[in-house]
């Protein structure tokens, strides 16, 4: 049997977005990272409705555990 090199895991990044345009920006960043061979996965979540920044941060902290069932996020 051949010796296989271990599969490198991507670092997961959580990106909380106020709307669809920021989610699209997250997808654009993911394409750039893929083109450059960076081992990252950007998970963007729309935190509608937009508004108070503190409320959005609190909502992002509640969304984070639900989205992290695969592995821990490197950055959020």
PyMOL Python script that loads the backbone (N, CA, C, O; Angstrom):
from pymol import cmd

cmd.read_pdbstr("""\
ATOM      1  N   UNK A   1       0.839  -1.177   0.000  1.00  0.00           N
ATOM      2  CA  UNK A   1       0.000   0.000   0.000  1.00  0.00           C
ATOM      3  C   UNK A   1       0.890   1.247   0.000  1.00  0.00           C
ATOM      4  O   UNK A   1       1.895   1.299   0.708  1.00  0.00           O
ATOM      5  N   UNK A   2       0.523   2.219  -0.775  1.00  0.00           N
ATOM      6  CA  UNK A   2       1.294   3.454  -0.870  1.00  0.00           C
ATOM      7  C   UNK A   2       1.122   4.297   0.386  1.00  0.00           C
ATOM      8  O   UNK A   2       0.070   4.308   1.025  1.00  0.00           O
ATOM      9  N   UNK A   3       2.195   4.998   0.708  1.00  0.00           N
ATOM     10  CA  UNK A   3       2.101   5.962   1.811  1.00  0.00           C
ATOM     11  C   UNK A   3       1.407   7.208   1.295  1.00  0.00           C
ATOM     12  O   UNK A   3       1.851   7.822   0.325  1.00  0.00           O
ATOM     13  N   UNK A   4       0.354   7.564   1.928  1.00  0.00           N
ATOM     14  CA  UNK A   4      -0.400   8.757   1.534  1.00  0.00           C
ATOM     15  C   UNK A   4      -0.022   9.922   2.421  1.00  0.00           C
ATOM     16  O   UNK A   4       0.217   9.770   3.619  1.00  0.00           O
ATOM     17  N   UNK A   5       0.025  11.077   1.810  1.00  0.00           N
ATOM     18  CA  UNK A   5       0.235  12.266   2.624  1.00  0.00           C
ATOM     19  C   UNK A   5      -1.095  12.626   3.279  1.00  0.00           C
ATOM     20  O   UNK A   5      -2.154  12.452   2.677  1.00  0.00           O
ATOM     21  N   UNK A   6      -1.039  13.122   4.503  1.00  0.00           N
ATOM     22  CA  UNK A   6      -2.303  13.449   5.183  1.00  0.00           C
ATOM     23  C   UNK A   6      -3.024  14.584   4.465  1.00  0.00           C
ATOM     24  O   UNK A   6      -2.397  15.460   3.869  1.00  0.00           O
ATOM     25  N   UNK A   7      -4.333  14.550   4.532  1.00  0.00           N
ATOM     26  CA  UNK A   7      -5.152  15.595   3.927  1.00  0.00           C
ATOM     27  C   UNK A   7      -5.092  16.823   4.822  1.00  0.00           C
ATOM     28  O   UNK A   7      -5.395  16.758   6.013  1.00  0.00           O
ATOM     29  N   UNK A   8      -4.700  17.931   4.236  1.00  0.00           N
ATOM     30  CA  UNK A   8      -4.638  19.178   5.003  1.00  0.00           C
ATOM     31  C   UNK A   8      -6.045  19.730   5.198  1.00  0.00           C
ATOM     32  O   UNK A   8      -6.834  19.810   4.256  1.00  0.00           O
ATOM     33  N   UNK A   9      -6.338  20.101   6.416  1.00  0.00           N
ATOM     34  CA  UNK A   9      -7.651  20.675   6.721  1.00  0.00           C
ATOM     35  C   UNK A   9      -7.608  22.171   6.504  1.00  0.00           C
ATOM     36  O   UNK A   9      -6.602  22.827   6.773  1.00  0.00           O
ATOM     37  N   UNK A  10      -8.706  22.696   6.017  1.00  0.00           N
ATOM     38  CA  UNK A  10      -8.831  24.139   5.832  1.00  0.00           C
ATOM     39  C   UNK A  10      -9.144  24.798   7.168  1.00  0.00           C
ATOM     40  O   UNK A  10      -9.879  24.247   7.987  1.00  0.00           O
ATOM     41  N   UNK A  11      -8.583  25.974   7.377  1.00  0.00           N
ATOM     42  CA  UNK A  11      -8.957  26.784   8.537  1.00  0.00           C
ATOM     43  C   UNK A  11     -10.316  27.402   8.234  1.00  0.00           C
ATOM     44  O   UNK A  11     -10.525  27.957   7.156  1.00  0.00           O
ATOM     45  N   UNK A  12     -11.232  27.306   9.181  1.00  0.00           N
ATOM     46  CA  UNK A  12     -12.577  27.829   8.960  1.00  0.00           C
ATOM     47  C   UNK A  12     -12.679  29.231   9.530  1.00  0.00           C
ATOM     48  O   UNK A  12     -12.206  29.504  10.633  1.00  0.00           O
ATOM     49  N   UNK A  13     -13.305  30.120   8.759  1.00  0.00           N
ATOM     50  CA  UNK A  13     -13.483  31.516   9.154  1.00  0.00           C
ATOM     51  C   UNK A  13     -14.972  31.837   9.083  1.00  0.00           C
ATOM     52  O   UNK A  13     -15.616  31.611   8.059  1.00  0.00           O
ATOM     53  N   UNK A  14     -15.509  32.364  10.175  1.00  0.00           N
ATOM     54  CA  UNK A  14     -16.910  32.762  10.222  1.00  0.00           C
ATOM     55  C   UNK A  14     -17.003  34.246   9.900  1.00  0.00           C
ATOM     56  O   UNK A  14     -16.333  35.066  10.527  1.00  0.00           O
ATOM     57  N   UNK A  15     -17.831  34.589   8.925  1.00  0.00           N
ATOM     58  CA  UNK A  15     -18.022  35.969   8.504  1.00  0.00           C
ATOM     59  C   UNK A  15     -19.500  36.320   8.665  1.00  0.00           C
ATOM     60  O   UNK A  15     -20.334  35.890   7.869  1.00  0.00           O
ATOM     61  N   UNK A  16     -19.818  37.099   9.691  1.00  0.00           N
ATOM     62  CA  UNK A  16     -21.190  37.558   9.907  1.00  0.00           C
ATOM     63  C   UNK A  16     -21.475  38.752   9.013  1.00  0.00           C
ATOM     64  O   UNK A  16     -20.720  39.725   9.028  1.00  0.00           O
ATOM     65  N   UNK A  17     -22.540  38.699   8.241  1.00  0.00           N
ATOM     66  CA  UNK A  17     -22.846  39.738   7.241  1.00  0.00           C
ATOM     67  C   UNK A  17     -24.158  40.429   7.573  1.00  0.00           C
ATOM     68  O   UNK A  17     -25.082  39.823   8.116  1.00  0.00           O
ATOM     69  N   UNK A  18     -24.216  41.721   7.231  1.00  0.00           N
ATOM     70  CA  UNK A  18     -25.453  42.489   7.428  1.00  0.00           C
ATOM     71  C   UNK A  18     -26.449  42.234   6.303  1.00  0.00           C
ATOM     72  O   UNK A  18     -27.655  42.368   6.510  1.00  0.00           O
ATOM     73  N   UNK A  19     -25.976  41.876   5.138  1.00  0.00           N
ATOM     74  CA  UNK A  19     -26.878  41.684   4.006  1.00  0.00           C
ATOM     75  C   UNK A  19     -26.254  40.826   2.923  1.00  0.00           C
ATOM     76  O   UNK A  19     -25.169  40.268   3.084  1.00  0.00           O
ATOM     77  N   UNK A  20     -26.979  40.740   1.810  1.00  0.00           N
ATOM     78  CA  UNK A  20     -26.560  39.873   0.711  1.00  0.00           C
ATOM     79  C   UNK A  20     -25.284  40.369   0.029  1.00  0.00           C
ATOM     80  O   UNK A  20     -24.491  39.561  -0.454  1.00  0.00           O
ATOM     81  N   UNK A  21     -25.079  41.686  -0.016  1.00  0.00           N
ATOM     82  CA  UNK A  21     -23.874  42.200  -0.680  1.00  0.00           C
ATOM     83  C   UNK A  21     -22.622  41.774   0.082  1.00  0.00           C
ATOM     84  O   UNK A  21     -21.607  41.454  -0.537  1.00  0.00           O
ATOM     85  N   UNK A  22     -22.676  41.764   1.401  1.00  0.00           N
ATOM     86  CA  UNK A  22     -21.524  41.314   2.178  1.00  0.00           C
ATOM     87  C   UNK A  22     -21.328  39.812   2.041  1.00  0.00           C
ATOM     88  O   UNK A  22     -20.194  39.333   2.049  1.00  0.00           O
ATOM     89  N   UNK A  23     -22.416  39.066   1.916  1.00  0.00           N
ATOM     90  CA  UNK A  23     -22.294  37.626   1.673  1.00  0.00           C
ATOM     91  C   UNK A  23     -21.608  37.376   0.335  1.00  0.00           C
ATOM     92  O   UNK A  23     -20.785  36.469   0.215  1.00  0.00           O
ATOM     93  N   UNK A  24     -21.941  38.169  -0.658  1.00  0.00           N
ATOM     94  CA  UNK A  24     -21.292  38.055  -1.967  1.00  0.00           C
ATOM     95  C   UNK A  24     -19.810  38.385  -1.857  1.00  0.00           C
ATOM     96  O   UNK A  24     -18.981  37.754  -2.511  1.00  0.00           O
ATOM     97  N   UNK A  25     -19.477  39.369  -1.035  1.00  0.00           N
ATOM     98  CA  UNK A  25     -18.077  39.718  -0.811  1.00  0.00           C
ATOM     99  C   UNK A  25     -17.340  38.536  -0.172  1.00  0.00           C
ATOM    100  O   UNK A  25     -16.192  38.260  -0.520  1.00  0.00           O
ATOM    101  N   UNK A  26     -17.993  37.843   0.757  1.00  0.00           N
ATOM    102  CA  UNK A  26     -17.405  36.649   1.374  1.00  0.00           C
ATOM    103  C   UNK A  26     -17.150  35.559   0.341  1.00  0.00           C
ATOM    104  O   UNK A  26     -16.118  34.889   0.384  1.00  0.00           O
ATOM    105  N   UNK A  27     -18.089  35.380  -0.591  1.00  0.00           N
ATOM    106  CA  UNK A  27     -17.899  34.393  -1.660  1.00  0.00           C
ATOM    107  C   UNK A  27     -16.743  34.804  -2.569  1.00  0.00           C
ATOM    108  O   UNK A  27     -15.981  33.952  -3.028  1.00  0.00           O
ATOM    109  N   UNK A  28     -16.609  36.105  -2.831  1.00  0.00           N
ATOM    110  CA  UNK A  28     -15.499  36.614  -3.630  1.00  0.00           C
ATOM    111  C   UNK A  28     -14.166  36.342  -2.935  1.00  0.00           C
ATOM    112  O   UNK A  28     -13.201  35.917  -3.570  1.00  0.00           O
ATOM    113  N   UNK A  29     -14.120  36.592  -1.622  1.00  0.00           N
ATOM    114  CA  UNK A  29     -12.897  36.310  -0.869  1.00  0.00           C
ATOM    115  C   UNK A  29     -12.549  34.827  -0.911  1.00  0.00           C
ATOM    116  O   UNK A  29     -11.375  34.464  -0.997  1.00  0.00           O
ATOM    117  N   UNK A  30     -13.571  33.965  -0.852  1.00  0.00           N
ATOM    118  CA  UNK A  30     -13.331  32.524  -0.923  1.00  0.00           C
ATOM    119  C   UNK A  30     -12.732  32.147  -2.273  1.00  0.00           C
ATOM    120  O   UNK A  30     -11.808  31.336  -2.332  1.00  0.00           O
ATOM    121  N   UNK A  31     -13.249  32.727  -3.363  1.00  0.00           N
ATOM    122  CA  UNK A  31     -12.684  32.444  -4.694  1.00  0.00           C
ATOM    123  C   UNK A  31     -11.240  32.901  -4.787  1.00  0.00           C
ATOM    124  O   UNK A  31     -10.404  32.192  -5.347  1.00  0.00           O
ATOM    125  N   UNK A  32     -10.932  34.078  -4.246  1.00  0.00           N
ATOM    126  CA  UNK A  32      -9.551  34.560  -4.248  1.00  0.00           C
ATOM    127  C   UNK A  32      -8.639  33.614  -3.469  1.00  0.00           C
ATOM    128  O   UNK A  32      -7.535  33.297  -3.913  1.00  0.00           O
ATOM    129  N   UNK A  33      -9.107  33.172  -2.314  1.00  0.00           N
ATOM    130  CA  UNK A  33      -8.312  32.259  -1.494  1.00  0.00           C
ATOM    131  C   UNK A  33      -8.085  30.942  -2.218  1.00  0.00           C
ATOM    132  O   UNK A  33      -6.985  30.391  -2.172  1.00  0.00           O
ATOM    133  N   UNK A  34      -9.116  30.431  -2.888  1.00  0.00           N
ATOM    134  CA  UNK A  34      -8.984  29.179  -3.637  1.00  0.00           C
ATOM    135  C   UNK A  34      -7.987  29.317  -4.783  1.00  0.00           C
ATOM    136  O   UNK A  34      -7.182  28.415  -5.016  1.00  0.00           O
ATOM    137  N   UNK A  35      -8.036  30.449  -5.505  1.00  0.00           N
ATOM    138  CA  UNK A  35      -7.120  30.678  -6.622  1.00  0.00           C
ATOM    139  C   UNK A  35      -5.672  30.719  -6.154  1.00  0.00           C
ATOM    140  O   UNK A  35      -4.768  30.304  -6.880  1.00  0.00           O
ATOM    141  N   UNK A  36      -5.454  31.214  -4.950  1.00  0.00           N
ATOM    142  CA  UNK A  36      -4.091  31.333  -4.428  1.00  0.00           C
ATOM    143  C   UNK A  36      -3.657  30.104  -3.641  1.00  0.00           C
ATOM    144  O   UNK A  36      -2.537  30.061  -3.132  1.00  0.00           O
ATOM    145  N   UNK A  37      -4.521  29.116  -3.536  1.00  0.00           N
ATOM    146  CA  UNK A  37      -4.180  27.884  -2.846  1.00  0.00           C
ATOM    147  C   UNK A  37      -4.152  27.999  -1.332  1.00  0.00           C
ATOM    148  O   UNK A  37      -3.525  27.183  -0.656  1.00  0.00           O
ATOM    149  N   UNK A  38      -4.827  29.007  -0.797  1.00  0.00           N
ATOM    150  CA  UNK A  38      -4.885  29.156   0.654  1.00  0.00           C
ATOM    151  C   UNK A  38      -5.844  28.124   1.232  1.00  0.00           C
ATOM    152  O   UNK A  38      -6.916  27.890   0.675  1.00  0.00           O
ATOM    153  N   UNK A  39      -5.475  27.524   2.313  1.00  0.00           N
ATOM    154  CA  UNK A  39      -6.293  26.490   2.931  1.00  0.00           C
ATOM    155  C   UNK A  39      -7.246  27.107   3.957  1.00  0.00           C
ATOM    156  O   UNK A  39      -7.110  26.895   5.162  1.00  0.00           O
ATOM    157  N   UNK A  40      -8.217  27.880   3.445  1.00  0.00           N
ATOM    158  CA  UNK A  40      -9.220  28.504   4.303  1.00  0.00           C
ATOM    159  C   UNK A  40     -10.602  28.228   3.717  1.00  0.00           C
ATOM    160  O   UNK A  40     -10.759  28.043   2.510  1.00  0.00           O
ATOM    161  N   UNK A  41     -11.591  28.206   4.595  1.00  0.00           N
ATOM    162  CA  UNK A  41     -12.991  28.097   4.187  1.00  0.00           C
ATOM    163  C   UNK A  41     -13.739  29.215   4.890  1.00  0.00           C
ATOM    164  O   UNK A  41     -13.766  29.272   6.119  1.00  0.00           O
ATOM    165  N   UNK A  42     -14.345  30.102   4.116  1.00  0.00           N
ATOM    166  CA  UNK A  42     -15.071  31.233   4.676  1.00  0.00           C
ATOM    167  C   UNK A  42     -16.563  30.903   4.686  1.00  0.00           C
ATOM    168  O   UNK A  42     -17.182  30.729   3.636  1.00  0.00           O
ATOM    169  N   UNK A  43     -17.116  30.824   5.870  1.00  0.00           N
ATOM    170  CA  UNK A  43     -18.548  30.569   6.022  1.00  0.00           C
ATOM    171  C   UNK A  43     -19.215  31.896   6.329  1.00  0.00           C
ATOM    172  O   UNK A  43     -19.061  32.433   7.425  1.00  0.00           O
ATOM    173  N   UNK A  44     -19.960  32.431   5.362  1.00  0.00           N
ATOM    174  CA  UNK A  44     -20.639  33.709   5.574  1.00  0.00           C
ATOM    175  C   UNK A  44     -22.095  33.453   5.923  1.00  0.00           C
ATOM    176  O   UNK A  44     -22.774  32.648   5.285  1.00  0.00           O
ATOM    177  N   UNK A  45     -22.560  34.153   6.948  1.00  0.00           N
ATOM    178  CA  UNK A  45     -23.941  34.015   7.405  1.00  0.00           C
ATOM    179  C   UNK A  45     -24.609  35.379   7.385  1.00  0.00           C
ATOM    180  O   UNK A  45     -24.066  36.356   7.902  1.00  0.00           O
ATOM    181  N   UNK A  46     -25.780  35.439   6.792  1.00  0.00           N
ATOM    182  CA  UNK A  46     -26.552  36.678   6.742  1.00  0.00           C
ATOM    183  C   UNK A  46     -27.268  36.831   8.080  1.00  0.00           C
ATOM    184  O   UNK A  46     -28.059  35.971   8.469  1.00  0.00           O
ATOM    185  N   UNK A  47     -26.989  37.921   8.778  1.00  0.00           N
ATOM    186  CA  UNK A  47     -27.539  38.153  10.111  1.00  0.00           C
ATOM    187  C   UNK A  47     -28.710  39.121  10.080  1.00  0.00           C
ATOM    188  O   UNK A  47     -28.815  39.981  10.955  1.00  0.00           O
ATOM    189  N   UNK A  48     -29.594  39.005   9.091  1.00  0.00           N
ATOM    190  CA  UNK A  48     -30.727  39.915   8.936  1.00  0.00           C
ATOM    191  C   UNK A  48     -31.530  40.012  10.199  1.00  0.00           C
ATOM    192  O   UNK A  48     -31.540  39.052  10.970  1.00  0.00           O
ATOM    193  N   UNK A  49     -32.178  41.064  10.454  1.00  0.00           N
ATOM    194  CA  UNK A  49     -32.108  42.341   9.773  1.00  0.00           C
ATOM    195  C   UNK A  49     -30.906  43.141  10.255  1.00  0.00           C
ATOM    196  O   UNK A  49     -30.475  42.998  11.399  1.00  0.00           O
ATOM    197  N   UNK A  50     -30.376  43.968   9.394  1.00  0.00           N
ATOM    198  CA  UNK A  50     -29.248  44.829   9.751  1.00  0.00           C
ATOM    199  C   UNK A  50     -29.727  45.888  10.733  1.00  0.00           C
ATOM    200  O   UNK A  50     -30.918  46.191  10.808  1.00  0.00           O
ATOM    201  N   UNK A  51     -28.803  46.433  11.469  1.00  0.00           N
ATOM    202  CA  UNK A  51     -29.190  47.459  12.431  1.00  0.00           C
ATOM    203  C   UNK A  51     -28.091  47.721  13.421  1.00  0.00           C
ATOM    204  O   UNK A  51     -26.957  48.012  13.040  1.00  0.00           O
ATOM    205  N   UNK A  52     -28.418  47.619  14.693  1.00  0.00           N
ATOM    206  CA  UNK A  52     -27.504  47.898  15.779  1.00  0.00           C
ATOM    207  C   UNK A  52     -26.289  46.964  15.720  1.00  0.00           C
ATOM    208  O   UNK A  52     -26.459  45.745  15.722  1.00  0.00           O
ATOM    209  N   UNK A  53     -25.059  47.514  15.667  1.00  0.00           N
ATOM    210  CA  UNK A  53     -23.865  46.675  15.579  1.00  0.00           C
ATOM    211  C   UNK A  53     -23.711  45.719  16.762  1.00  0.00           C
ATOM    212  O   UNK A  53     -23.264  44.587  16.578  1.00  0.00           O
ATOM    213  N   UNK A  54     -24.072  46.153  17.972  1.00  0.00           N
ATOM    214  CA  UNK A  54     -23.966  45.268  19.131  1.00  0.00           C
ATOM    215  C   UNK A  54     -24.934  44.097  19.009  1.00  0.00           C
ATOM    216  O   UNK A  54     -24.584  42.963  19.335  1.00  0.00           O
ATOM    217  N   UNK A  55     -26.147  44.367  18.543  1.00  0.00           N
ATOM    218  CA  UNK A  55     -27.136  43.301  18.360  1.00  0.00           C
ATOM    219  C   UNK A  55     -26.659  42.304  17.301  1.00  0.00           C
ATOM    220  O   UNK A  55     -26.862  41.099  17.447  1.00  0.00           O
ATOM    221  N   UNK A  56     -26.019  42.809  16.227  1.00  0.00           N
ATOM    222  CA  UNK A  56     -25.487  41.913  15.194  1.00  0.00           C
ATOM    223  C   UNK A  56     -24.368  41.034  15.742  1.00  0.00           C
ATOM    224  O   UNK A  56     -24.297  39.848  15.421  1.00  0.00           O
ATOM    225  N   UNK A  57     -23.491  41.610  16.572  1.00  0.00           N
ATOM    226  CA  UNK A  57     -22.408  40.823  17.169  1.00  0.00           C
ATOM    227  C   UNK A  57     -22.959  39.748  18.092  1.00  0.00           C
ATOM    228  O   UNK A  57     -22.456  38.625  18.110  1.00  0.00           O
ATOM    229  N   UNK A  58     -23.991  40.088  18.858  1.00  0.00           N
ATOM    230  CA  UNK A  58     -24.614  39.103  19.740  1.00  0.00           C
ATOM    231  C   UNK A  58     -25.287  37.998  18.929  1.00  0.00           C
ATOM    232  O   UNK A  58     -25.228  36.824  19.294  1.00  0.00           O
ATOM    233  N   UNK A  59     -25.923  38.384  17.832  1.00  0.00           N
ATOM    234  CA  UNK A  59     -26.573  37.399  16.973  1.00  0.00           C
ATOM    235  C   UNK A  59     -25.527  36.483  16.333  1.00  0.00           C
ATOM    236  O   UNK A  59     -25.751  35.279  16.214  1.00  0.00           O
ATOM    237  N   UNK A  60     -24.390  37.043  15.922  1.00  0.00           N
ATOM    238  CA  UNK A  60     -23.308  36.244  15.340  1.00  0.00           C
ATOM    239  C   UNK A  60     -22.771  35.247  16.355  1.00  0.00           C
ATOM    240  O   UNK A  60     -22.438  34.118  15.995  1.00  0.00           O
ATOM    241  N   UNK A  61     -22.682  35.647  17.615  1.00  0.00           N
ATOM    242  CA  UNK A  61     -22.182  34.724  18.632  1.00  0.00           C
ATOM    243  C   UNK A  61     -23.160  33.577  18.866  1.00  0.00           C
ATOM    244  O   UNK A  61     -22.754  32.486  19.265  1.00  0.00           O
ATOM    245  N   UNK A  62     -24.454  33.821  18.619  1.00  0.00           N
ATOM    246  CA  UNK A  62     -25.440  32.738  18.745  1.00  0.00           C
ATOM    247  C   UNK A  62     -25.439  31.842  17.514  1.00  0.00           C
ATOM    248  O   UNK A  62     -25.692  30.644  17.631  1.00  0.00           O
ATOM    249  N   UNK A  63     -25.160  32.394  16.342  1.00  0.00           N
ATOM    250  CA  UNK A  63     -25.137  31.606  15.110  1.00  0.00           C
ATOM    251  C   UNK A  63     -23.907  30.713  15.086  1.00  0.00           C
ATOM    252  O   UNK A  63     -23.965  29.585  14.596  1.00  0.00           O
ATOM    253  N   UNK A  64     -22.813  31.203  15.604  1.00  0.00           N
ATOM    254  CA  UNK A  64     -21.537  30.498  15.546  1.00  0.00           C
ATOM    255  C   UNK A  64     -21.610  29.040  16.008  1.00  0.00           C
ATOM    256  O   UNK A  64     -21.174  28.169  15.255  1.00  0.00           O
ATOM    257  N   UNK A  65     -22.134  28.718  17.201  1.00  0.00           N
ATOM    258  CA  UNK A  65     -22.145  27.308  17.610  1.00  0.00           C
ATOM    259  C   UNK A  65     -22.978  26.420  16.700  1.00  0.00           C
ATOM    260  O   UNK A  65     -22.642  25.252  16.509  1.00  0.00           O
ATOM    261  N   UNK A  66     -24.051  26.947  16.138  1.00  0.00           N
ATOM    262  CA  UNK A  66     -24.890  26.151  15.253  1.00  0.00           C
ATOM    263  C   UNK A  66     -24.157  25.799  13.964  1.00  0.00           C
ATOM    264  O   UNK A  66     -24.389  24.734  13.392  1.00  0.00           O
ATOM    265  N   UNK A  67     -23.278  26.680  13.503  1.00  0.00           N
ATOM    266  CA  UNK A  67     -22.580  26.479  12.244  1.00  0.00           C
ATOM    267  C   UNK A  67     -21.270  25.715  12.418  1.00  0.00           C
ATOM    268  O   UNK A  67     -20.646  25.356  11.419  1.00  0.00           O
ATOM    269  N   UNK A  68     -20.834  25.455  13.639  1.00  0.00           N
ATOM    270  CA  UNK A  68     -19.502  24.902  13.855  1.00  0.00           C
ATOM    271  C   UNK A  68     -19.509  23.405  14.132  1.00  0.00           C
ATOM    272  O   UNK A  68     -18.620  22.916  14.830  1.00  0.00           O
ATOM    273  N   UNK A  69     -20.472  22.669  13.615  1.00  0.00           N
ATOM    274  CA  UNK A  69     -20.533  21.248  13.909  1.00  0.00           C
ATOM    275  C   UNK A  69     -19.436  20.449  13.212  1.00  0.00           C
ATOM    276  O   UNK A  69     -19.186  19.308  13.601  1.00  0.00           O
ATOM    277  N   UNK A  70     -18.775  21.001  12.200  1.00  0.00           N
ATOM    278  CA  UNK A  70     -17.707  20.276  11.524  1.00  0.00           C
ATOM    279  C   UNK A  70     -16.372  20.430  12.255  1.00  0.00           C
ATOM    280  O   UNK A  70     -15.688  19.438  12.508  1.00  0.00           O
ATOM    281  N   UNK A  71     -16.007  21.641  12.587  1.00  0.00           N
ATOM    282  CA  UNK A  71     -14.754  21.929  13.268  1.00  0.00           C
ATOM    283  C   UNK A  71     -14.826  23.332  13.840  1.00  0.00           C
ATOM    284  O   UNK A  71     -15.700  24.125  13.490  1.00  0.00           O
ATOM    285  N   UNK A  72     -13.899  23.614  14.716  1.00  0.00           N
ATOM    286  CA  UNK A  72     -13.863  24.944  15.325  1.00  0.00           C
ATOM    287  C   UNK A  72     -13.440  25.985  14.289  1.00  0.00           C
ATOM    288  O   UNK A  72     -12.710  25.672  13.349  1.00  0.00           O
ATOM    289  N   UNK A  73     -13.897  27.210  14.465  1.00  0.00           N
ATOM    290  CA  UNK A  73     -13.506  28.302  13.580  1.00  0.00           C
ATOM    291  C   UNK A  73     -12.163  28.843  14.030  1.00  0.00           C
ATOM    292  O   UNK A  73     -11.919  28.978  15.229  1.00  0.00           O
ATOM    293  N   UNK A  74     -11.290  29.154  13.086  1.00  0.00           N
ATOM    294  CA  UNK A  74     -10.002  29.786  13.388  1.00  0.00           C
ATOM    295  C   UNK A  74     -10.224  31.260  13.689  1.00  0.00           C
ATOM    296  O   UNK A  74      -9.561  31.823  14.560  1.00  0.00           O
ATOM    297  N   UNK A  75     -11.146  31.886  12.982  1.00  0.00           N
ATOM    298  CA  UNK A  75     -11.423  33.310  13.142  1.00  0.00           C
ATOM    299  C   UNK A  75     -12.926  33.511  13.034  1.00  0.00           C
ATOM    300  O   UNK A  75     -13.600  32.834  12.258  1.00  0.00           O
ATOM    301  N   UNK A  76     -13.443  34.447  13.819  1.00  0.00           N
ATOM    302  CA  UNK A  76     -14.847  34.809  13.685  1.00  0.00           C
ATOM    303  C   UNK A  76     -15.025  36.275  13.938  1.00  0.00           C
ATOM    304  O   UNK A  76     -16.146  36.780  13.872  1.00  0.00           O
TER     305      UNK A  76
END
""", "prot")
cmd.dss("prot")
cmd.show_as("cartoon", "prot")
cmd.util.cbc("prot")
cmd.orient("prot")
